[in-house]
Amino acid sequence: MKTILITGATDGIGLETAKMLAKEGHNLFLHGRSQGKLDNVKGALEAQFPKSSITVLQADLSLFDDVKKLAVELKANTDRLDILINNAGVFSIENPITAAGLDARFMVNTIAPYMLTLSLVDVMDEHSRVINVSSAAQAPVNFAALRGETQLSDGAAYAQSKLGITMWTAYLGEKYQLNGPKMVSVNPKSLLGSKMVKDAYGIAGGDLKEGAKIFIEAALSERFANVAGDYFDNDHNTFASPHPFASYATNRQALISELEAIISAN
């Protein structure tokens, strides 16, 4: 039995992943933005899978204080985390500017999971794993946009934020390769039938279970046992190279410097 935190677990691939893991009887911590949705998911999973332990944690990942609170509350409930699945993400949002003046897509998709991962490293070890949700949509990161100094379209902000999480996965994955959690970024599959895909593209999309299955494989299987910040593309069921912008160490270091500066200012 593993202790697992899934962010964005009240719908989409996050919920499908939670269902599959609950069926196997794992100790689950499920994060969501809506307490009502969390309570509904907890009740449904406990009724269906009584052997699984379900704890829900509410936080708005666009808010720095909530990201910090999420880490504190998890640690209050467990002294060990086997698996962290940074699944929460946004594509289109009515007001894309956060309270701190940042783009919400960068905050939720890139900055918050970076903060959360670093906050939880001390309850993970070399047997733990971090699975970060990337995308086939990737574009070079505009650091001015990351800082909230210029605004981007939904598509551009999403693609850049997803390359951002892929890049810091590579950086931290190498850093913690020997004495910390194994890290991988995963494109779960393009155009799966999540609320995000329906809102963004107006299509039903594919079976969410395909995305959930690859997350579970990344979390538990031998195939992912020795990753060190790799990128996995489930469109082709293989480890792959992300956008070429990510391959330059100078770009990865610049991103980390920007993230650290943003976090320290908030």
C-alpha positions as CSV (number, residue, x, y, z in Angstrom):
1,M,0.0,0.0,0.0
2,K,1.4,3.4,-1.0
3,T,0.7,6.9,0.4
4,I,-0.2,9.0,-2.6
5,L,-1.2,12.7,-3.1
6,I,-3.0,13.7,-6.3
7,T,-3.7,17.3,-7.0
8,G,-6.7,18.3,-9.1
9,A,-8.4,15.0,-8.1
10,T,-12.1,16.1,-8.2
11,D,-12.6,15.6,-12.0
12,G,-10.9,14.6,-15.2
13,I,-7.8,12.4,-15.3
14,G,-7.1,13.2,-11.6
15,L,-10.4,11.6,-10.5
16,E,-10.0,8.6,-12.8
17,T,-6.5,8.0,-11.3
18,A,-8.0,8.3,-7.8
19,K,-10.6,5.7,-8.6
20,M,-8.1,3.2,-10.0
21,L,-5.8,3.7,-7.0
22,A,-8.6,3.5,-4.5
23,K,-9.7,0.2,-6.0
24,E,-6.2,-1.1,-5.2
25,G,-6.6,0.0,-1.5
26,H,-3.9,2.7,-1.4
27,N,-3.8,5.5,1.2
28,L,-4.9,8.5,-0.8
29,F,-4.7,12.2,-0.2
30,L,-6.9,14.0,-2.8
31,H,-6.6,17.7,-3.4
32,G,-9.2,20.0,-5.0
33,R,-10.2,23.6,-5.1
34,S,-13.8,23.0,-4.1
35,Q,-14.6,21.5,-0.6
36,G,-18.0,20.5,-1.9
37,K,-16.6,18.5,-4.8
38,L,-13.9,17.0,-2.5
39,D,-16.6,15.8,0.0
40,N,-18.6,14.2,-2.8
41,V,-15.6,12.4,-4.2
42,K,-14.5,11.2,-0.7
43,G,-18.0,9.8,0.0
44,A,-18.3,8.1,-3.4
45,L,-14.8,6.5,-3.2
46,E,-15.2,5.4,0.4
47,A,-18.6,3.8,-0.4
48,Q,-17.2,1.9,-3.5
49,F,-13.7,1.1,-2.1
50,P,-13.9,0.7,1.7
51,K,-10.4,-0.7,1.9
52,S,-8.8,2.5,0.7
53,S,-8.1,5.4,3.1
54,I,-9.2,8.8,1.6
55,T,-8.2,12.2,3.0
56,V,-9.2,15.3,1.2
57,L,-7.2,18.6,1.2
58,Q,-8.7,21.9,-0.1
59,A,-6.5,24.5,-1.6
60,D,-6.6,27.1,-4.4
61,L,-3.3,26.6,-6.2
62,S,-3.4,30.1,-7.7
63,L,-2.7,31.4,-4.1
64,F,0.8,31.1,-2.6
65,D,-0.6,30.8,1.0
66,D,-2.9,27.9,-0.1
67,V,0.0,26.0,-1.7
68,K,2.0,26.4,1.5
69,K,-1.1,25.3,3.6
70,L,-1.5,22.2,1.4
71,A,2.0,21.0,2.2
72,V,1.6,21.7,5.9
73,E,-1.8,19.8,6.1
74,L,-0.4,16.8,4.3
75,K,2.6,16.6,6.7
76,A,0.2,16.9,9.6
77,N,-1.5,13.7,8.4
78,T,1.5,11.6,7.3
79,D,5.3,11.5,7.8
80,R,5.9,9.7,4.5
81,L,4.8,10.3,0.9
82,D,5.4,7.6,-1.7
83,I,3.9,9.2,-4.7
84,L,3.1,12.8,-5.7
85,I,1.0,13.3,-8.8
86,N,1.0,17.0,-9.8
87,N,-2.0,16.8,-11.9
88,A,-3.9,20.1,-11.3
89,G,-3.9,22.4,-14.2
90,V,-5.8,25.2,-16.0
91,F,-6.1,26.2,-19.6
92,S,-8.8,28.9,-19.8
93,I,-9.9,31.0,-16.8
94,E,-12.2,34.0,-16.6
95,N,-9.7,36.2,-14.9
96,P,-6.2,34.9,-15.7
97,I,-4.5,37.3,-13.3
98,T,-3.9,36.0,-9.7
99,A,-4.0,38.0,-6.5
100,A,-0.2,38.2,-6.7
101,G,-0.4,39.7,-10.3
102,L,0.8,36.5,-12.0
103,D,-0.7,34.6,-14.9
104,A,-2.9,31.8,-13.3
105,R,-1.8,29.3,-16.0
106,F,1.8,29.7,-15.0
107,M,0.9,29.8,-11.3
108,V,-1.2,26.6,-11.2
109,N,0.6,24.6,-14.0
110,T,4.2,25.5,-13.2
111,I,4.9,27.5,-10.0
112,A,2.6,25.8,-7.5
113,P,3.7,22.2,-8.3
114,Y,7.3,23.3,-8.1
115,M,6.7,24.8,-4.6
116,L,4.7,21.8,-3.5
117,T,7.3,19.3,-4.6
118,L,10.1,21.1,-2.9
119,S,7.9,21.5,0.3
120,L,7.4,17.7,0.4
121,V,10.9,16.5,-0.5
122,D,11.6,16.0,3.2
123,V,8.8,13.4,3.5
124,M,10.0,11.6,0.3
125,D,13.1,9.4,-0.3
126,E,14.8,7.7,-3.2
127,H,11.9,5.2,-3.4
128,S,9.3,7.9,-3.8
129,R,8.2,9.2,-7.2
130,V,6.9,12.6,-8.5
131,I,4.7,12.5,-11.6
132,N,4.3,15.9,-13.2
133,V,1.6,16.4,-15.9
134,S,3.0,17.8,-19.1
135,S,1.4,18.1,-22.5
136,A,2.2,17.7,-26.2
137,A,1.5,21.4,-26.3
138,Q,4.9,23.0,-25.4
139,A,6.4,26.3,-26.3
140,P,9.5,28.3,-25.2
141,V,8.9,30.1,-21.9
142,N,8.5,33.9,-22.1
143,F,10.0,34.9,-18.7
144,A,8.3,38.3,-18.7
145,A,5.0,36.5,-19.0
146,L,6.0,34.1,-16.2
147,R,6.7,37.1,-14.0
148,G,3.3,38.5,-14.9
149,E,4.7,41.5,-16.9
150,T,3.1,40.6,-20.2
151,Q,-0.2,38.7,-21.0
152,L,-0.5,35.7,-23.3
153,S,-3.4,34.0,-25.0
154,D,-4.8,30.9,-23.4
155,G,-3.1,28.6,-25.8
156,A,0.3,30.3,-25.5
157,A,0.2,30.5,-21.7
158,Y,-0.8,26.8,-21.5
159,A,1.9,25.5,-23.8
160,Q,4.6,27.6,-22.1
161,S,3.5,26.6,-18.6
162,K,3.6,22.9,-19.6
163,L,7.1,23.3,-21.0
164,G,7.9,25.1,-17.7
165,I,6.9,22.1,-15.6
166,T,8.7,19.7,-18.0
167,M,11.9,21.8,-17.6
168,W,11.9,22.0,-13.8
169,T,11.1,18.3,-13.7
170,A,14.4,17.7,-15.7
171,Y,16.3,20.0,-13.3
172,L,15.0,18.6,-10.0
173,G,15.0,15.1,-11.4
174,E,18.8,15.3,-12.0
175,K,19.3,17.0,-8.6
176,Y,17.5,14.4,-6.6
177,Q,18.5,11.4,-8.8
178,L,20.5,9.6,-6.1
179,N,19.0,10.7,-2.8
180,G,15.5,11.9,-3.4
181,P,12.3,11.1,-5.3
182,K,12.4,9.9,-8.9
183,M,10.8,12.5,-11.1
184,V,9.1,12.3,-14.5
185,S,6.9,14.6,-16.6
186,V,4.2,12.9,-18.6
187,N,2.0,13.9,-21.5
188,P,-0.9,11.6,-20.6
189,K,-2.2,11.7,-24.2
190,S,-3.4,14.5,-26.4
191,L,-7.1,15.5,-26.4
192,L,-8.4,13.2,-23.7
193,G,-12.0,13.9,-22.7
194,S,-11.3,16.2,-19.7
195,K,-13.3,19.3,-18.9
196,M,-10.2,21.3,-19.9
197,V,-10.2,19.7,-23.4
198,K,-13.9,20.2,-23.8
199,D,-13.7,23.9,-22.8
200,A,-10.6,24.6,-24.9
201,Y,-11.4,22.7,-28.1
202,G,-15.1,22.0,-27.9
203,I,-14.7,18.3,-28.5
204,A,-15.6,15.2,-26.4
205,G,-12.0,13.9,-26.4
206,G,-10.7,10.4,-25.8
207,D,-11.0,8.0,-22.8
208,L,-9.7,9.5,-19.6
209,K,-8.7,6.1,-18.4
210,E,-5.8,6.1,-20.9
211,G,-4.3,9.1,-19.0
212,A,-5.0,7.6,-15.6
213,K,-3.3,4.3,-16.6
214,I,-0.1,6.0,-17.6
215,F,0.0,8.0,-14.4
216,I,-0.4,4.8,-12.4
217,E,2.3,3.1,-14.4
218,A,4.6,6.0,-13.8
219,A,3.8,5.8,-10.1
220,L,4.2,2.1,-9.6
221,S,5.8,0.2,-12.4
222,E,9.4,-0.9,-13.0
223,R,9.5,0.9,-16.3
224,F,9.6,4.2,-14.5
225,A,11.8,3.1,-11.6
226,N,15.0,4.9,-12.7
227,V,13.8,8.1,-14.2
228,A,15.8,11.3,-13.5
229,G,13.6,14.1,-14.8
230,D,12.7,12.3,-18.0
231,Y,9.8,13.3,-20.3
232,F,7.3,10.5,-21.3
233,D,5.1,11.0,-24.3
234,N,2.0,8.8,-24.1
235,D,0.9,9.8,-27.6
236,H,3.7,7.4,-28.7
237,N,4.0,5.3,-25.5
238,T,7.7,6.2,-25.1
239,F,10.2,8.4,-23.4
240,A,11.0,11.3,-25.7
241,S,12.7,14.7,-26.0
242,P,10.5,17.7,-25.0
243,H,10.6,21.0,-27.0
244,P,14.2,21.8,-27.9
245,F,14.1,25.0,-25.7
246,A,14.1,22.6,-22.7
247,S,17.3,20.9,-23.8
248,Y,19.6,23.8,-23.0
249,A,20.9,23.8,-19.4
250,T,21.1,27.6,-19.5
251,N,17.3,27.8,-20.2
252,R,16.5,25.4,-17.4
253,Q,18.7,27.3,-14.9
254,A,17.1,30.6,-16.0
255,L,13.7,29.1,-15.3
256,I,14.7,27.9,-11.9
257,S,16.1,31.3,-11.0
258,E,12.9,33.0,-12.1
259,L,10.8,30.5,-10.1
260,E,12.9,31.0,-7.0
261,A,12.6,34.8,-7.3
262,I,8.9,34.7,-7.7
263,I,8.4,32.4,-4.7
264,S,10.7,34.4,-2.5
265,A,8.8,37.6,-3.3
266,N,5.5,36.0,-2.3
